[in-house]
Amino acid sequence: MSPNFRLLNNLHILTTFVVGTGDGLGIEQLKDLQNLSNKLELLNLDKIKGGENAKEANLSQKQNLSELLFTWDQKIDDDPRDVEEVLQCLEPHSNIQKLEIRGYHGLEISQWMRKPQMFDCLRELKMFGCPKCKSIPVIWFSVSLEILVLERMDNLITLCNNLDAEAGGCITPLRIFPGLKKMRLIQLPSLEMWAENSMGEPSCDNLVTFPMLEELKIKNCPKLASTAAIPVVSKLSIVGAHSTAVGSVFTSIRLGSWPFLVSLTLGSLEDIPMLPLDAQQSQSERPLEKLESLTLKGPNSLIGSSGLSCQYQCV
């Protein structure tokens, strides 16, 4: 970066700022750029000396910024406390609509990420390569969130926690991710459940629902054993999940749980019938009538395939 960016205090567009360590190259150069708008990428955040230094970026006052990308370039054995302090002090304005975090090696999310009101406008959240982080921001009640992408988060066990129904039971269902339309869960080796209550136990099935989810991709999440409720899904891909999750797809299909399903991809290394079809099924009981694309990966993946047309592919 050219030094002394701070002098450009009328600047509106700065798509990328690379944090440096020399004079006039640090994150503090953003302090007085109050007119920055649209998208801002902050790279090399590992070069920030500490929380007080990060706070000088004054992001919380830049209310015209709609997209933020935070990127660290550090080794996995670096001290997570330093990076947690830096992220805490990079709190943006609540007007943010897109948030992307890459290479974050902290154990916990920041306090500002635990405030649901911070994400009243958020439409897209992406987290990549955050191997130590145990949780994601509190976005599961956000009505604005439409896209969620989580990839390479080794310690993530559940998407949402401290989720309890009224009276501590499972009588009152809650609308989780009420506006979410697309979700990708990639390489989450510890992910076991969609939600857990305040006791750290899996929440009841009737609490775990994605009412507007149209596209769901699950890849290499070997401990995830269910698909949750996704009534309007049209594109579904499950590869490398627990065999129970892959096998349970058939039950949902037979019950007509996914009447809008257009594309289906299933994959398992185990010898299980991922999509056993009943050739005697009546016309009124065929819930796959909208299906246009079917890909099955694995041994013994298709049984009784007489009802499928030649456009379907078994790998």
C-alpha positions as CSV (number, residue, x, y, z in Angstrom):
1,M,0.0,0.0,0.0
2,S,1.1,3.6,-0.6
3,P,1.9,5.2,2.8
4,N,-0.3,7.7,4.6
5,F,-3.7,6.7,3.3
6,R,-5.1,8.6,6.3
7,L,-4.7,11.9,4.4
8,L,-7.4,10.8,1.8
9,N,-10.2,11.5,4.2
10,N,-12.7,12.1,1.4
11,L,-12.1,8.6,0.0
12,H,-15.3,6.7,-0.7
13,I,-14.1,3.5,-2.4
14,L,-11.1,1.4,-1.1
15,T,-11.7,-2.2,-2.0
16,T,-8.6,-3.6,-0.4
17,F,-6.3,-2.5,2.4
18,V,-3.1,-4.6,3.1
19,V,-1.9,-4.1,6.6
20,G,1.8,-3.3,6.8
21,T,4.3,-2.8,9.6
22,G,6.2,0.3,8.4
23,D,5.4,3.9,9.2
24,G,2.2,5.0,7.5
25,L,1.3,1.4,6.6
26,G,-0.6,0.2,9.7
27,I,-4.4,-0.4,10.2
28,E,-4.5,3.1,11.9
29,Q,-4.4,4.7,8.5
30,L,-8.2,3.9,8.2
31,K,-9.1,5.9,11.3
32,D,-10.3,9.1,9.6
33,L,-11.7,7.6,6.4
34,Q,-15.3,7.9,7.6
35,N,-16.7,8.0,4.0
36,L,-15.6,4.5,3.0
37,S,-18.6,2.6,1.5
38,N,-19.5,-0.6,-0.2
39,K,-16.8,-3.3,0.1
40,L,-13.6,-3.3,2.1
41,E,-11.1,-6.2,2.3
42,L,-8.6,-6.2,5.1
43,L,-5.6,-8.4,4.4
44,N,-2.6,-9.5,6.6
45,L,-4.5,-8.8,9.8
46,D,-1.8,-10.8,11.6
47,K,0.5,-7.8,11.2
48,I,-1.7,-5.8,13.6
49,K,0.2,-5.4,16.9
50,G,-2.7,-5.8,19.2
51,G,-6.2,-4.8,20.1
52,E,-5.5,-1.1,20.8
53,N,-3.9,-0.9,17.4
54,A,-6.9,-2.6,15.7
55,K,-9.3,-0.3,17.4
56,E,-7.7,2.7,15.6
57,A,-9.3,1.4,12.3
58,N,-12.5,2.8,13.8
59,L,-14.7,0.4,11.8
60,S,-17.7,0.8,14.0
61,Q,-18.1,4.4,12.8
62,K,-18.0,3.5,9.1
63,Q,-21.7,3.1,8.6
64,N,-21.6,3.1,4.8
65,L,-19.6,-0.1,4.6
66,S,-21.8,-3.0,3.5
67,E,-19.2,-5.7,2.9
68,L,-16.2,-6.7,5.0
69,L,-13.6,-9.3,4.5
70,F,-11.1,-10.1,7.3
71,T,-8.1,-12.2,6.3
72,W,-5.2,-13.5,8.5
73,D,-2.1,-15.1,7.2
74,Q,-0.6,-16.9,10.1
75,K,0.5,-20.3,11.4
76,I,-1.9,-22.6,13.3
77,D,0.4,-22.6,16.4
78,D,0.3,-18.8,16.8
79,D,-1.2,-17.5,20.1
80,P,-5.0,-17.4,19.6
81,R,-5.4,-14.8,22.4
82,D,-3.8,-12.1,20.2
83,V,-6.0,-12.8,17.2
84,E,-9.2,-12.8,19.4
85,E,-8.3,-9.4,20.8
86,V,-7.7,-8.0,17.3
87,L,-11.0,-9.3,16.0
88,Q,-12.9,-8.0,19.0
89,C,-11.5,-4.5,18.3
90,L,-12.4,-4.7,14.6
91,E,-16.1,-4.5,15.4
92,P,-18.0,-3.1,12.4
93,H,-21.2,-1.0,12.2
94,S,-24.4,-3.1,12.4
95,N,-25.3,-2.0,8.9
96,I,-22.9,-4.7,7.5
97,Q,-24.6,-6.9,4.9
98,K,-21.8,-9.3,4.0
99,L,-19.1,-10.6,6.4
100,E,-16.3,-13.0,5.4
101,I,-13.6,-14.3,7.7
102,R,-10.6,-16.2,6.5
103,G,-7.7,-17.7,8.4
104,Y,-8.9,-16.8,11.9
105,H,-7.1,-18.9,14.5
106,G,-8.9,-17.8,17.6
107,L,-10.7,-20.3,19.9
108,E,-13.8,-18.1,20.3
109,I,-15.8,-15.6,18.3
110,S,-15.8,-12.0,19.5
111,Q,-18.3,-10.5,21.9
112,W,-19.8,-8.3,19.2
113,M,-20.5,-11.5,17.3
114,R,-22.7,-12.8,20.2
115,K,-25.1,-9.9,19.8
116,P,-28.0,-10.9,17.5
117,Q,-28.8,-7.2,16.9
118,M,-25.4,-6.8,15.2
119,F,-26.7,-8.9,12.3
120,D,-30.1,-7.3,11.6
121,C,-28.9,-6.4,8.1
122,L,-26.6,-9.3,7.4
123,R,-27.4,-11.2,4.2
124,E,-24.2,-13.3,3.8
125,L,-21.8,-14.9,6.2
126,K,-18.7,-16.9,5.1
127,M,-16.0,-18.4,7.3
128,F,-13.0,-20.3,5.8
129,G,-10.0,-21.9,7.5
130,C,-10.9,-21.1,11.1
131,P,-9.6,-24.4,12.5
132,K,-9.7,-23.6,16.3
133,C,-12.9,-21.7,16.4
134,K,-15.7,-23.5,18.4
135,S,-18.7,-21.4,17.3
136,I,-20.1,-19.1,14.7
137,P,-21.7,-15.7,15.1
138,V,-25.3,-15.6,16.6
139,I,-27.1,-15.4,13.3
140,W,-29.6,-18.2,13.6
141,F,-32.5,-15.8,14.3
142,S,-31.6,-13.3,11.6
143,V,-34.4,-12.7,9.2
144,S,-32.1,-11.1,6.7
145,L,-29.5,-13.9,6.4
146,E,-29.7,-15.6,3.0
147,I,-26.3,-17.3,2.5
148,L,-24.2,-19.2,5.0
149,V,-20.9,-20.9,4.1
150,L,-18.7,-22.7,6.6
151,E,-15.5,-24.4,5.5
152,R,-12.5,-26.0,7.3
153,M,-13.6,-25.4,10.8
154,D,-12.2,-28.4,12.7
155,N,-13.6,-27.6,16.2
156,L,-17.1,-26.6,15.2
157,I,-19.6,-29.1,16.8
158,T,-22.9,-27.3,16.3
159,L,-24.3,-24.4,14.2
160,C,-26.3,-22.8,17.0
161,N,-26.0,-23.2,20.8
162,N,-28.0,-22.2,23.9
163,L,-31.2,-22.9,21.9
164,D,-34.0,-23.7,24.3
165,A,-37.8,-23.9,23.8
166,E,-40.1,-22.2,26.2
167,A,-40.5,-24.0,29.5
168,G,-37.3,-25.9,28.8
169,G,-39.1,-28.5,26.6
170,C,-39.7,-29.3,23.0
171,I,-43.3,-28.0,22.8
172,T,-42.6,-24.6,21.2
173,P,-40.8,-24.8,17.9
174,L,-38.5,-21.9,17.1
175,R,-37.9,-20.5,13.6
176,I,-34.1,-21.1,13.1
177,F,-32.5,-19.4,10.1
178,P,-35.9,-18.1,9.0
179,G,-34.6,-16.4,5.8
180,L,-31.7,-18.7,4.8
181,K,-31.7,-19.7,1.2
182,K,-28.3,-21.2,0.5
183,M,-26.0,-23.1,2.9
184,R,-22.7,-24.9,2.3
185,L,-21.0,-27.0,5.1
186,I,-17.5,-28.2,3.9
187,Q,-14.9,-30.1,5.8
188,L,-16.3,-29.8,9.3
189,P,-15.0,-33.0,10.9
190,S,-16.4,-32.3,14.4
191,L,-19.9,-31.1,13.3
192,E,-22.4,-33.4,15.0
193,M,-25.7,-31.5,15.4
194,W,-27.6,-28.6,14.0
195,A,-28.4,-27.1,17.4
196,E,-27.8,-27.7,21.1
197,N,-29.5,-26.4,24.2
198,S,-28.0,-24.5,27.1
199,M,-27.0,-27.8,28.6
200,G,-24.9,-28.7,25.6
201,E,-27.4,-31.4,24.5
202,P,-28.9,-31.8,21.0
203,S,-32.1,-29.8,20.6
204,C,-35.3,-31.6,19.7
205,D,-35.9,-32.3,16.0
206,N,-38.9,-30.0,15.8
207,L,-36.7,-27.0,16.7
208,V,-34.2,-27.6,13.9
209,T,-35.8,-26.3,10.8
210,F,-34.7,-24.2,7.8
211,P,-38.0,-23.0,6.4
212,M,-36.7,-21.1,3.3
213,L,-33.6,-23.1,2.5
214,E,-33.4,-23.9,-1.2
215,E,-29.8,-25.1,-1.7
216,L,-27.9,-27.3,0.8
217,K,-24.4,-28.8,0.3
218,I,-22.8,-31.0,2.9
219,K,-19.3,-32.3,2.2
220,N,-16.9,-34.2,4.4
221,C,-18.8,-33.8,7.7
222,P,-18.5,-37.4,8.8
223,K,-20.2,-37.0,12.2
224,L,-23.3,-35.2,11.0
225,A,-26.1,-37.8,11.2
226,S,-29.3,-35.9,10.1
227,T,-30.5,-33.6,7.4
228,A,-32.8,-31.4,9.6
229,A,-36.1,-30.1,8.2
230,I,-35.7,-28.4,4.8
231,P,-39.2,-28.4,3.3
232,V,-38.6,-26.2,0.2
233,V,-35.1,-27.5,-0.8
234,S,-34.6,-27.8,-4.5
235,K,-30.8,-28.6,-4.7
236,L,-29.4,-31.1,-2.1
237,S,-25.9,-32.5,-2.0
238,I,-24.6,-34.8,0.8
239,V,-21.2,-36.4,0.3
240,G,-19.0,-37.7,3.1
241,A,-21.5,-37.3,5.9
242,H,-22.4,-39.9,8.5
243,S,-24.1,-42.9,6.8
244,T,-27.2,-42.3,8.8
245,A,-27.6,-38.9,7.2
246,V,-27.1,-40.3,3.7
247,G,-29.5,-43.3,4.4
248,S,-32.2,-41.1,6.0
249,V,-32.6,-39.2,2.7
250,F,-34.8,-42.0,1.4
251,T,-37.2,-41.7,4.4
252,S,-37.7,-38.0,3.7
253,I,-38.3,-38.7,0.0
254,R,-40.9,-41.3,0.7
255,L,-42.7,-39.0,3.1
256,G,-42.8,-36.3,0.5
257,S,-40.7,-33.9,2.7
258,W,-39.0,-32.4,-0.3
259,P,-41.6,-31.9,-3.1
260,F,-39.5,-29.2,-4.8
261,L,-36.3,-31.3,-5.2
262,V,-34.7,-30.7,-8.6
263,S,-31.1,-31.8,-8.0
264,L,-29.9,-34.6,-5.7
265,T,-26.3,-35.7,-5.0
266,L,-25.5,-38.5,-2.5
267,G,-22.2,-40.1,-1.8
268,S,-21.0,-42.6,0.8
269,L,-17.9,-44.9,1.0
270,E,-20.0,-47.4,2.9
271,D,-22.0,-50.2,1.3
272,I,-25.4,-48.8,2.0
273,P,-28.5,-48.4,-0.4
274,M,-28.6,-44.6,-0.6
275,L,-31.7,-44.5,-2.7
276,P,-33.7,-47.7,-2.6
277,L,-36.7,-47.2,-4.9
278,D,-39.9,-49.3,-4.9
279,A,-40.9,-50.3,-8.4
280,Q,-44.4,-50.9,-7.2
281,Q,-44.9,-47.4,-6.0
282,S,-48.1,-45.9,-7.3
283,Q,-48.0,-42.7,-9.4
284,S,-49.6,-40.7,-6.5
285,E,-46.7,-41.7,-4.3
286,R,-43.8,-40.5,-6.4
287,P,-42.4,-37.4,-4.7
288,L,-39.4,-37.2,-7.1
289,E,-41.5,-36.0,-10.0
290,K,-39.6,-32.7,-10.2
291,L,-36.2,-34.3,-10.0
292,E,-34.0,-33.4,-13.0
293,S,-30.5,-34.4,-11.8
294,L,-29.5,-37.4,-9.7
295,T,-25.9,-38.3,-8.9
296,L,-25.1,-41.3,-6.6
297,K,-21.5,-42.1,-5.5
298,G,-20.6,-45.3,-3.7
299,P,-21.1,-49.1,-3.8
300,N,-24.6,-50.5,-3.9
301,S,-26.0,-47.0,-4.2
302,L,-29.1,-47.7,-6.2
303,I,-31.6,-50.5,-5.9
304,G,-34.6,-51.0,-8.1
305,S,-33.8,-48.3,-10.6
306,S,-36.6,-49.1,-13.1
307,G,-38.4,-45.9,-12.3
308,L,-35.5,-43.6,-13.3
309,S,-35.0,-42.2,-16.7
310,C,-31.6,-42.4,-18.6
311,Q,-30.7,-38.8,-17.7
312,Y,-29.9,-39.8,-14.1
313,Q,-26.3,-40.8,-13.4
314,C,-24.9,-43.3,-11.0
315,V,-21.2,-43.1,-10.3
